[in-house]
């Protein structure tokens, strides 16, 4: 990372896997199942009534939940630049480009869908006589309702949110913490001239049973007198393609004249990744090269 290249635009280089073909297959497979459920929904509901609707609801839940996880894991989400990548103004720093995180939308949406299906199960089977389905509906309702309520309450009472933005002055990290009624908001600015290097790391991915690695960018400082911790950018948790984010960081670090573009209205285009096909070809080329090196 010490070689400096003075270029007119960020140069995208594949350093991490950009598209995971396995998760991409899960995305297309889940979409096919969803289309199939929509096709059979009307005749099934017309023939079986509420019980058929409930069965389809459970099937849709168990299909849409992995679909929501597979989209960010596959890399297909980076095919379109997120609308949340936009110009922001930070007090005391000025205008810059936001690098938004994914948040916990999938988890909250999955919990809401689970609560809806459980509630539907209870209202469908509550008038039945002694039946295993009635007992299961009552059990799910007794456990699911308090669990959903506790999750939503804790989601507003305990909050940890970290925002990253790139500015002409440097990299800004805003840390928002809420513990009940106590709220703290810390702003850390790492100036471009104080960035010693960009260290690329990977950490185990707990979302899959097999070993997998996700990108992390560490930003050590040149000045050793500061007591502030080292800035860590969890590139795997951002709504941008990790290689595009790294390319922009390197470009701004190595080209002082280019940093002013981060404050422009069209700065979001600097994070636009190559097309999906180009990224797939880059992954395949890297995989083929790795296999050849292993053989040698």
Rosetta silent file (secondary structure, phi, psi, omega in degrees, C-alpha in Angstrom):
SEQUENCE: XXXXXXXXXXXXXXXXXXXXXXXXXXXXXXXXXXXXXXXXXXXXXXXXXXXXXXXXXXXXXXXXXXXXXXXXXXXXXXXXXXXXXXXXXXXXXXXXXXXXXXXXXXXXXXXXXXXXXXXXXXXXXXXXXXXXXXXXXXXXXXXXXXXXXXXXXXXXXXXXXXXXXXXXXXXXXXXXXXXXXXXXXXXXXXXXXXXXXXXXXXXXXXXXXXXXXXXXXXXXXXXXXXXXXXXXXXXXXXXXXXXXXXXXXXXXXXXXXXXXXXXXXXXXXXXXXXXXXXXXXXXXXXXXXXXXXXXX
SCORE:     score description
SCORE:     0.000 S_00000001
   1 L     0.000    8.367 -176.747    0.000    0.000    0.000 S_00000001
   2 L   -91.563  -16.931 -179.763    2.989    2.318   -0.105 S_00000001
   3 L   -74.753  133.149 -177.331    3.097    2.794   -3.874 S_00000001
   4 L  -107.503  130.576  179.962    1.387    6.009   -4.912 S_00000001
   5 L  -120.038  121.125 -179.901   -0.445    6.284   -8.203 S_00000001
   6 L   -94.489   98.420 -176.118   -1.541    9.706   -9.402 S_00000001
   7 L  -123.083  162.636 -177.328   -4.606    8.982  -11.466 S_00000001
   8 L   -83.350   -7.881 -179.389   -7.636   11.003  -12.520 S_00000001
   9 L  -156.856  156.587  177.221  -10.173    8.615  -10.985 S_00000001
  10 L   -59.622  136.046 -179.391  -10.231    5.776   -8.455 S_00000001
  11 L   -99.511  114.030 -179.329   -8.868    2.573   -9.975 S_00000001
  12 L   -75.591  122.989  177.261  -11.011   -0.446   -9.078 S_00000001
  13 L  -129.456  132.855 -178.549   -8.860   -3.466   -8.256 S_00000001
  14 L   -76.412  105.166  175.967  -10.249   -6.773   -7.041 S_00000001
  15 L  -109.399  -28.573  173.573   -8.705   -7.404   -3.614 S_00000001
  16 L  -119.800  158.704  175.543  -11.694   -9.129   -1.995 S_00000001
  17 L   -61.097  126.423 -175.750  -14.256  -11.402   -3.532 S_00000001
  18 L   -94.008  -34.675 -178.904  -16.859   -9.112   -5.043 S_00000001
  19 L  -131.864  126.491  178.538  -19.539  -11.633   -6.054 S_00000001
  20 L  -100.180  108.906 -174.438  -20.215  -14.926   -4.269 S_00000001
  21 H   -65.241  -31.019  177.941  -21.703  -17.306   -6.838 S_00000001
  22 H   -64.106  -49.296  177.866  -23.021  -19.669   -4.161 S_00000001
  23 H   -67.512  -29.990  176.541  -25.061  -16.966   -2.463 S_00000001
  24 H   -64.225  -37.670  176.116  -26.050  -15.680   -5.915 S_00000001
  25 H   -65.720  -36.384  176.673  -27.567  -19.093   -6.642 S_00000001
  26 H   -63.677  -39.320  179.264  -29.478  -18.866   -3.340 S_00000001
  27 H   -61.504  -50.850 -177.972  -30.863  -15.477   -4.430 S_00000001
  28 H   -68.224  -36.494  176.548  -32.137  -16.742   -7.784 S_00000001
  29 H   -64.296  -42.940  178.789  -33.427  -19.971   -6.242 S_00000001
  30 H   -65.586  -39.436  178.087  -35.345  -18.075   -3.552 S_00000001
  31 H   -63.445  -37.793  177.994  -36.784  -15.685   -6.137 S_00000001
  32 H   -64.762  -41.517  178.328  -37.975  -18.683   -8.180 S_00000001
  33 H   -65.029  -40.303  178.699  -39.692  -20.188   -5.141 S_00000001
  34 H   -61.443  -43.885  177.727  -41.358  -16.836   -4.352 S_00000001
  35 H   -61.625  -40.776  177.662  -42.700  -16.623   -7.909 S_00000001
  36 H   -62.431  -40.654  177.819  -43.998  -20.181   -7.586 S_00000001
  37 H   -63.741  -39.334  178.708  -45.769  -19.337   -4.325 S_00000001
  38 H   -65.657  -34.776 -179.071  -47.417  -16.328   -5.946 S_00000001
  39 H   -69.007  -41.702 -176.174  -48.632  -18.479   -8.853 S_00000001
  40 H   -89.569   -3.759 -174.426  -50.215  -21.155   -6.637 S_00000001
  41 H   -62.694  -48.896 -174.843  -51.468  -18.738   -3.956 S_00000001
  42 H   -62.948  -52.301  179.574  -54.847  -17.932   -5.526 S_00000001
  43 H   -64.504  -34.871  179.826  -56.006  -21.524   -6.294 S_00000001
  44 H   -66.921  -45.433 -179.858  -54.700  -22.840   -2.949 S_00000001
  45 H   -65.935  -38.728  179.499  -56.440  -20.132   -0.918 S_00000001
  46 H   -64.432  -30.961 -177.177  -59.655  -20.556   -2.934 S_00000001
  47 H   -88.282  -38.862 -173.231  -59.666  -24.292   -2.205 S_00000001
  48 H  -109.255  -12.158  177.284  -58.464  -24.443    1.423 S_00000001
  49 L    75.823 -138.882 -173.519  -59.315  -20.975    2.784 S_00000001
  50 H   -66.015  -33.430  179.693  -57.479  -19.574    5.789 S_00000001
  51 H   -64.804  -39.109  176.736  -55.461  -22.723    6.440 S_00000001
  52 H   -65.649  -39.419  177.058  -53.993  -22.560    2.936 S_00000001
  53 H   -62.377  -39.763  179.888  -53.144  -18.890    3.428 S_00000001
  54 H   -66.670  -42.558  178.508  -51.413  -19.743    6.688 S_00000001
  55 H   -61.216  -44.564  178.708  -49.370  -22.532    5.091 S_00000001
  56 H   -65.396  -33.469  179.217  -48.268  -20.242    2.265 S_00000001
  57 H   -65.340  -42.633  177.722  -47.400  -17.545    4.799 S_00000001
  58 H   -65.125  -41.206  178.200  -45.058  -19.885    6.681 S_00000001
  59 H   -62.963  -43.294  179.541  -43.473  -21.017    3.409 S_00000001
  60 H   -63.675  -36.787  178.989  -42.991  -17.407    2.308 S_00000001
  61 H   -63.307  -45.371 -177.685  -41.406  -16.565    5.663 S_00000001
  62 H   -75.039  -10.119  175.205  -38.862  -19.382    5.416 S_00000001
  63 H   -96.243  -43.521 -176.236  -38.030  -18.329    1.837 S_00000001
  64 H   -71.536  -30.342  179.727  -37.868  -14.542    2.225 S_00000001
  65 H   -63.076  -51.893  175.745  -35.707  -14.686    5.374 S_00000001
  66 H   -66.900  -27.094  177.004  -32.721  -16.396    3.672 S_00000001
  67 H   -63.937  -42.549  178.210  -33.338  -14.234    0.597 S_00000001
  68 H   -64.125  -29.750  177.096  -32.856  -11.102    2.685 S_00000001
  69 H   -80.321  -34.097 -174.114  -29.573  -12.517    3.994 S_00000001
  70 H   -73.698  -30.077 -177.040  -28.361  -13.778    0.621 S_00000001
  71 H   -60.786  -52.163  177.425  -28.706  -10.467   -1.235 S_00000001
  72 H   -69.876  -31.124 -178.823  -25.949   -8.622    0.701 S_00000001
  73 H   -71.228  -30.605 -176.337  -23.828  -11.778    1.031 S_00000001
  74 H   -77.452  -25.452 -176.778  -23.881  -12.485   -2.707 S_00000001
  75 L    92.367   -3.873 -179.208  -22.683   -9.034   -3.751 S_00000001
  76 H   -70.172  -22.244  179.166  -25.560   -8.511   -6.170 S_00000001
  77 H   -65.365  -23.971  179.662  -26.754   -5.610   -4.041 S_00000001
  78 H   -79.812   -2.507  178.250  -23.730   -3.579   -5.166 S_00000001
  79 H   -64.128  -26.960  177.318  -24.912   -3.740   -8.777 S_00000001
  80 L  -122.042  125.581 -178.504  -26.904   -0.587   -8.042 S_00000001
  81 L   -65.095  127.908 -176.647  -25.343    2.213   -6.004 S_00000001
  82 L   -61.708  142.614  178.622  -27.421    2.757   -2.870 S_00000001
  83 L   -70.996  -13.407  177.908  -29.414    5.985   -2.693 S_00000001
  84 L   -81.399   -8.136  171.293  -28.111    6.415    0.854 S_00000001
  85 L   -81.439  101.155 -172.005  -24.646    7.104   -0.577 S_00000001
  86 L  -153.735  176.912 -178.406  -25.058   10.861   -0.746 S_00000001
  87 E   -74.351  134.773  178.127  -23.727   14.217    0.303 S_00000001
  88 E  -131.751  157.302  176.061  -23.748   14.909    4.052 S_00000001
  89 E  -119.394  122.618  178.649  -22.776   17.843    6.246 S_00000001
  90 E  -108.716  128.663 -178.138  -20.995   17.176    9.538 S_00000001
  91 L   -59.672  130.175  178.855  -20.823   19.993   12.061 S_00000001
  92 L    85.159   -8.906 -178.901  -17.293   21.312   12.387 S_00000001
  93 L  -118.591  -46.262  179.643  -16.058   19.359    9.358 S_00000001
  94 E   113.168 -160.974 -176.547  -18.206   20.377    6.413 S_00000001
  95 E   -78.375  149.338  179.143  -19.598   18.586    3.376 S_00000001
  96 E  -164.548 -169.454 -176.996  -18.578   15.077    2.477 S_00000001
  97 E  -113.619  122.766 -178.771  -19.704   11.710    1.131 S_00000001
  98 E   -78.584  144.814  173.801  -21.579    9.299    3.380 S_00000001
  99 E  -119.692   86.877 -170.206  -20.712    5.588    3.475 S_00000001
 100 L   -71.529  152.240  174.895  -23.904    4.139    4.965 S_00000001
 101 E   -92.193  166.349 -178.476  -24.127    0.900    6.906 S_00000001
 102 L   -75.910  -27.548 -178.732  -26.605   -1.888    6.321 S_00000001
 103 L    71.195 -163.553 -178.066  -28.197   -1.593    9.749 S_00000001
 104 L  -116.193   34.979 -177.620  -30.497   -4.257   11.152 S_00000001
 105 H   -61.647  -43.559 -177.808  -33.345   -3.926    8.652 S_00000001
 106 H   -62.708  -42.631 -179.947  -33.315   -7.622    7.725 S_00000001
 107 H   -64.911  -43.351 -179.953  -33.443   -8.712   11.369 S_00000001
 108 H   -68.246  -41.012  178.632  -36.283   -6.332   12.217 S_00000001
 109 H   -64.786  -39.935  177.533  -38.220   -7.214    9.070 S_00000001
 110 H   -64.207  -39.134  178.429  -37.786  -10.923    9.793 S_00000001
 111 H   -66.573  -41.056  178.336  -39.011  -10.476   13.343 S_00000001
 112 H   -64.422  -41.222  178.294  -42.036   -8.493   12.157 S_00000001
 113 H   -64.868  -41.215  178.138  -42.862  -11.172    9.571 S_00000001
 114 H   -62.303  -43.830  179.136  -42.515  -13.916   12.203 S_00000001
 115 H   -63.177  -37.875 -179.618  -44.815  -12.043   14.584 S_00000001
 116 H   -66.384  -42.955 -179.618  -47.386  -11.546   11.800 S_00000001
 117 H   -68.668  -39.082  176.995  -47.415  -15.235   10.865 S_00000001
 118 H   -63.191  -44.065  177.455  -47.621  -16.299   14.512 S_00000001
 119 H   -62.161  -39.582  177.025  -50.537  -13.923   15.086 S_00000001
 120 H   -64.317  -38.788  178.558  -52.303  -15.266   11.999 S_00000001
 121 H   -62.212  -40.151 -179.066  -51.780  -18.822   13.266 S_00000001
 122 H   -65.270  -44.937 -177.273  -53.372  -17.947   16.578 S_00000001
 123 H   -71.366  -25.461  179.054  -56.488  -16.372   15.034 S_00000001
 124 H   -76.768  -40.674 -172.672  -56.931  -19.271   12.591 S_00000001
 125 H  -104.298    3.519 -173.492  -56.679  -22.080   15.157 S_00000001
 126 L   -69.750  -24.516 -179.196  -57.942  -20.419   18.354 S_00000001
 127 L   -92.670   -0.921  178.919  -61.506  -21.753   17.923 S_00000001
 128 L   -73.487  160.651  175.376  -60.391  -25.328   17.261 S_00000001
 129 L   -76.800 -168.906  178.102  -60.790  -28.032   19.850 S_00000001
 130 L   -57.258  116.227 -174.097  -57.864  -29.805   21.506 S_00000001
 131 L  -154.582  145.533  178.211  -55.449  -30.176   18.637 S_00000001
 132 H   -58.636  -33.224  179.015  -51.665  -30.118   18.239 S_00000001
 133 H   -68.081  -38.132  177.174  -51.997  -27.130   15.930 S_00000001
 134 H   -64.501  -43.166  178.879  -53.976  -25.219   18.543 S_00000001
 135 H   -64.195  -40.363  178.783  -51.387  -26.011   21.203 S_00000001
 136 H   -65.493  -41.153  179.039  -48.552  -24.944   18.885 S_00000001
 137 H   -62.818  -43.080  179.272  -50.336  -21.689   18.028 S_00000001
 138 H   -66.011  -38.993  179.894  -50.866  -20.879   21.713 S_00000001
 139 H   -66.051  -45.913  178.913  -47.257  -21.746   22.549 S_00000001
 140 H   -62.597  -38.425  179.238  -45.862  -19.593   19.723 S_00000001
 141 H   -67.161  -42.303 -178.154  -48.120  -16.721   20.722 S_00000001
 142 H   -65.969  -33.522 -179.431  -47.153  -16.956   24.403 S_00000001
 143 H   -90.826  -41.620 -173.985  -43.433  -16.950   23.545 S_00000001
 144 H   -69.385  -39.941 -177.057  -43.403  -14.878   20.364 S_00000001
 145 H   -62.588  -51.886  177.296  -45.426  -11.883   21.568 S_00000001
 146 H   -62.801  -36.384 -179.456  -43.191  -11.036   24.589 S_00000001
 147 H   -65.148  -43.839  178.382  -40.043  -11.761   22.548 S_00000001
 148 H   -63.691  -43.580  179.894  -41.105   -9.413   19.745 S_00000001
 149 H   -63.061  -43.724  179.372  -42.103   -6.713   22.217 S_00000001
 150 H   -64.414  -38.170  179.813  -38.811   -7.008   24.112 S_00000001
 151 H   -63.162  -47.445 -178.104  -36.797   -6.843   20.871 S_00000001
 152 H   -66.324  -37.555  178.862  -38.502   -3.675   19.681 S_00000001
 153 H   -66.245  -46.791  179.429  -38.180   -2.009   23.070 S_00000001
 154 H   -64.461  -29.550  178.863  -34.495   -2.877   23.369 S_00000001
 155 H   -64.640  -24.394  178.255  -33.968   -1.655   19.811 S_00000001
 156 H  -100.825  -22.659 -178.155  -34.921    1.855   20.919 S_00000001
 157 H   -85.535  -40.668 -179.712  -33.480    1.772   24.440 S_00000001
 158 E  -114.849  112.541 -175.757  -30.035    0.373   23.585 S_00000001
 159 E  -131.298  130.865  171.159  -28.567    1.769   20.373 S_00000001
 160 E  -128.007  113.746 -176.793  -25.032    1.563   18.947 S_00000001
 161 E  -134.933  127.848  179.601  -24.663    3.232   15.579 S_00000001
 162 E  -119.251  127.914  179.539  -21.452    4.097   13.728 S_00000001
 163 E  -118.995  136.551  179.124  -21.435    6.267   10.620 S_00000001
 164 E  -114.502  136.588  174.530  -18.517    6.755    8.265 S_00000001
 165 E  -143.239  148.648 -178.804  -18.163    9.650    5.836 S_00000001
 166 E  -107.557  127.921 -175.541  -15.341   10.826    3.584 S_00000001
 167 E  -127.813  161.606  174.759  -14.521   14.545    3.515 S_00000001
 168 L   -57.564  -26.166  179.910  -11.861   16.718    1.899 S_00000001
 169 L   -80.930  -29.811 -178.180  -10.336   17.036    5.403 S_00000001
 170 E   160.444 -162.672  179.607  -10.253   13.302    6.098 S_00000001
 171 E   -94.598  128.388 -177.036  -12.258   10.288    7.238 S_00000001
 172 E  -112.905  130.797  174.630  -14.986   11.048    9.800 S_00000001
 173 E  -118.404  120.927  176.743  -16.487    8.489   12.156 S_00000001
 174 E  -106.863  122.866 -178.724  -19.625    9.409   14.106 S_00000001
 175 E  -112.760  116.943 -179.606  -20.503    7.099   16.984 S_00000001
 176 E  -109.522  125.329  179.595  -24.015    7.360   18.412 S_00000001
 177 E  -128.566  136.126  175.377  -24.802    5.521   21.656 S_00000001
 178 E  -130.657  127.495  174.409  -28.043    5.378   23.602 S_00000001
 179 E  -127.633   87.495 -175.522  -28.491    3.703   26.961 S_00000001
 180 L    70.570 -117.173 -179.576  -32.019    4.504   28.006 S_00000001
 181 L   -93.873   -4.116 -179.519  -32.150    8.269   28.481 S_00000001
 182 E   -92.387  123.024 -177.497  -28.375    8.715   28.246 S_00000001
 183 E  -125.567  131.573  175.046  -27.202    9.667   24.757 S_00000001
 184 E  -127.470  144.524 -179.764  -23.624   10.264   23.591 S_00000001
 185 E  -137.357  106.300 -177.639  -22.460   11.310   20.150 S_00000001
 186 E  -105.348  139.891  178.769  -18.700   11.212   19.443 S_00000001
 187 E  -120.213  123.851  178.453  -17.048   12.494   16.268 S_00000001
 188 E  -117.017  128.908  179.939  -13.574   11.265   15.261 S_00000001
 189 E  -117.857  122.052  174.209  -11.695   12.863   12.358 S_00000001
 190 E  -109.575  108.918 -176.899   -8.654   11.184   10.816 S_00000001
 191 E   -72.312  150.417 -176.699   -7.049   13.633    8.411 S_00000001
 192 H   -58.538  -38.767 -178.710   -5.669   12.335    5.145 S_00000001
 193 H   -70.063  -15.985 -178.423   -2.183   13.546    5.987 S_00000001
 194 H   -97.274   -0.442  179.601   -2.299   11.591    9.260 S_00000001
 195 E   -81.745  115.864 -179.361   -3.144    8.251    7.625 S_00000001
 196 E   -77.333  -40.378 -176.764   -0.054    6.063    7.797 S_00000001
 197 E  -166.827  169.699  173.465   -1.435    3.153    5.805 S_00000001
 198 E  -118.975  108.071 -176.839   -4.570    1.211    4.949 S_00000001
 199 E   -93.530  126.655  179.895   -4.369   -2.292    6.372 S_00000001
 200 E   -94.760  126.145  179.328   -6.580   -4.898    4.787 S_00000001
 201 E  -133.725  166.991  176.877   -7.874   -7.581    7.101 S_00000001
 202 E  -135.741  143.927  178.324  -10.512  -10.257    7.088 S_00000001
 203 E  -126.791  152.335 -178.365  -12.543  -11.649    9.932 S_00000001
 204 E   -58.854  141.825 -179.707  -14.562  -14.878   10.172 S_00000001
 205 L   -94.067  111.683 -177.504  -18.136  -14.579    8.992 S_00000001
 206 L   -77.515   -4.861 -174.973  -20.512  -15.938   11.671 S_00000001
 207 L   -81.581  -13.415 -178.703  -23.499  -15.937    9.288 S_00000001
 208 L  -123.907  148.943 -176.514  -22.433  -19.106    7.450 S_00000001
 209 L   -69.790  -30.300 -179.830  -21.540  -22.540    8.885 S_00000001
 210 L   -89.530  171.265 -179.195  -18.327  -22.893    6.864 S_00000001
 211 L   -71.582  131.054  176.620  -15.297  -20.631    7.124 S_00000001
 212 L  -145.667  155.595 -176.279  -15.719  -17.368    5.259 S_00000001
 213 E  -122.861  142.108  179.338  -13.939  -14.029    5.305 S_00000001
 214 E  -125.834  146.904 -171.600  -15.318  -10.497    5.143 S_00000001
 215 E   -76.918  139.496  175.187  -13.351   -7.312    4.455 S_00000001
 216 E  -135.394  137.188  179.406  -12.174   -4.919    7.163 S_00000001
 217 E  -116.213  119.708  175.624  -10.064   -1.785    6.611 S_00000001
 218 E   -99.988  138.571 -176.124   -7.874   -0.523    9.461 S_00000001
 219 E  -119.958   86.768  176.804   -6.636    3.066    9.341 S_00000001
 220 E   -74.281  153.748 -177.628   -3.543    3.532   11.550 S_00000001
 221 E  -101.631  156.017  175.394   -2.294    7.071   12.212 S_00000001
 222 L   -74.812  -40.525 -177.826    1.104    8.589   11.739 S_00000001
 223 L   -76.912  129.123 -178.381    0.937   10.500   15.018 S_00000001
 224 L   -99.242   -4.181 -177.103    1.550    8.261   18.009 S_00000001
 225 L   -78.466  -22.843 -175.698    0.750   10.851   20.699 S_00000001
 226 L   -68.848  145.603  178.195   -3.024   10.586   20.309 S_00000001
 227 L   -95.042   -2.899 -177.927   -4.993    8.460   22.760 S_00000001
 228 L   -71.778  143.185 -178.732   -7.837    7.842   20.302 S_00000001
 229 L   -68.512  161.952  179.031   -8.271    4.224   19.161 S_00000001
 230 L   -65.799  137.282 -179.548   -7.389    3.100   15.673 S_00000001
 231 E   -75.008  129.417  179.146  -10.128    3.704   13.135 S_00000001
 232 E  -122.247  121.448  178.871  -11.668    0.475   11.858 S_00000001
 233 E  -104.091  112.855  177.456  -13.960    0.524    8.817 S_00000001
 234 L   -80.904   84.598 -176.290  -16.136   -2.578    8.588 S_00000001
 235 H   -61.725  -27.745 -179.413  -16.367   -2.567    4.807 S_00000001
 236 H   -69.209  -18.160 -177.306  -18.423   -5.764    4.884 S_00000001
 237 H  -102.924    9.711 -178.585  -21.220   -3.941    6.731 S_00000001
 238 E  -100.446  156.762  179.395  -21.481   -0.978    4.344 S_00000001
 239 L   -86.982   33.802  176.584  -23.925   -0.458    1.492 S_00000001
 240 L  -132.845  157.119  178.366  -21.066   -0.026   -0.948 S_00000001
 241 L   -70.369  125.791 -172.499  -18.883   -2.501   -2.796 S_00000001
 242 H   -57.139  -40.484 -179.857  -15.766   -3.042   -0.580 S_00000001
 243 H   -66.455  -33.205  177.134  -13.235   -2.845   -3.408 S_00000001
 244 H   -68.833  -38.446  177.144  -14.763    0.444   -4.584 S_00000001
 245 H   -64.897  -44.177  178.839  -14.508    1.872   -1.074 S_00000001
 246 H   -63.739  -40.369  179.301  -10.878    0.824   -0.786 S_00000001
 247 H   -61.885  -39.852  179.573  -10.084    2.296   -4.214 S_00000001
 248 H   -69.301  -39.541  177.899  -11.574    5.653   -3.201 S_00000001
 249 H   -62.725  -44.738  178.849   -9.667    5.689    0.105 S_00000001
 250 H   -64.300  -40.520 -178.245   -6.384    4.959   -1.654 S_00000001
 251 H   -63.377  -43.978 -179.890   -7.100    7.551   -4.335 S_00000001
 252 H   -72.182  -34.488  178.721   -7.800   10.310   -1.804 S_00000001
 253 H   -66.838  -40.169 -173.589   -4.842    9.351    0.372 S_00000001
 254 H   -89.656  -14.170 -176.796   -2.380    9.400   -2.518 S_00000001
 255 L  -127.678   91.764 -178.205   -3.792   12.393   -4.447 S_00000001
 256 H   -58.214  -32.966 -178.676   -4.289   15.524   -2.307 S_00000001
 257 H   -68.095  -20.115 -175.720   -5.770   17.427   -5.238 S_00000001
 258 H   -85.809  -14.106 -173.028   -8.593   14.862   -5.569 S_00000001
 259 H   -67.497  -27.247 -179.357   -9.973   15.195   -2.042 S_00000001
 260 H   -62.780  -24.010 -178.942  -11.980   18.317   -2.857 S_00000001
 261 H   -67.799  -19.117  179.744  -14.267   16.206   -5.068 S_00000001
 262 H   -65.836  -21.661  179.087  -15.666   14.502   -1.958 S_00000001
 263 H   -91.701   -0.796 -179.059  -17.606   17.669   -1.174 S_00000001
 264 L   -80.310  161.208 -179.550  -19.256   17.897   -4.604 S_00000001
 265 L   -68.506  -28.986 -178.833  -22.870   16.929   -5.266 S_00000001
 266 L   -97.108   20.978 -177.550  -21.846   14.187   -7.708 S_00000001
 267 H   -65.484  -23.537 -178.655  -19.247   12.653   -5.370 S_00000001
 268 H   -61.068  -24.627  179.528  -21.354    9.491   -5.002 S_00000001
 269 H   -66.409  -19.214  178.598  -20.274    8.438   -8.495 S_00000001
 270 H   -68.144  -19.049  179.902  -16.784    7.884   -7.087 S_00000001
 271 H  -102.786    6.062  179.978  -18.142    4.820   -5.253 S_00000001
 272 L   -72.993  123.487 -177.638  -19.982    3.312   -8.212 S_00000001
 273 L   -81.689  168.806  173.093  -18.558   -0.206   -8.801 S_00000001
 274 L   -63.719  170.704  179.812  -18.038   -1.885  -12.181 S_00000001
 275 L   -64.846  160.284 -176.224  -20.868   -3.854  -13.704 S_00000001
 276 H   -59.758  -41.444 -179.485  -21.838   -7.200  -12.216 S_00000001
 277 H   -62.952  -40.874  179.831  -20.441   -9.156  -15.165 S_00000001
 278 H   -64.737  -38.766  179.289  -17.078   -7.421  -14.907 S_00000001
 279 H   -69.984  -35.803  176.210  -16.849   -8.201  -11.202 S_00000001
 280 H   -64.791  -42.550  178.070  -17.771  -11.839  -11.807 S_00000001
 281 H   -62.678  -38.900  178.627  -15.056  -12.088  -14.473 S_00000001
 282 H   -64.968  -39.319  178.068  -12.548  -10.522  -12.043 S_00000001
 283 H   -65.989  -41.830 -179.957  -13.473  -13.064   -9.360 S_00000001
 284 H   -66.226  -39.569  178.305  -13.167  -15.965  -11.813 S_00000001
 285 H   -64.690  -41.327  178.308   -9.803  -14.694  -13.054 S_00000001
 286 H   -66.172  -38.087  178.904   -8.527  -14.380   -9.481 S_00000001
 287 H   -66.247  -42.419  178.832   -9.813  -17.861   -8.646 S_00000001
 288 H   -64.082  -42.000  178.038   -8.139  -19.353  -11.741 S_00000001
 289 H   -63.350  -39.594  177.706   -4.878  -17.595  -10.924 S_00000001
 290 H   -64.391  -38.649  178.316   -5.014  -18.893   -7.344 S_00000001
 291 H   -66.293  -39.062  178.836   -5.555  -22.456   -8.551 S_00000001
 292 H   -65.278  -41.641  178.901   -2.607  -22.195  -10.927 S_00000001
 293 H   -64.389  -35.965  179.672   -0.357  -20.878   -8.163 S_00000001
 294 H   -66.735  -38.079  178.926   -1.467  -23.711   -5.886 S_00000001
 295 H   -65.929  -39.732  179.841   -0.580  -26.278   -8.559 S_00000001
 296 L   -68.174    0.000    0.000    2.859  -24.753   -9.017 S_00000001
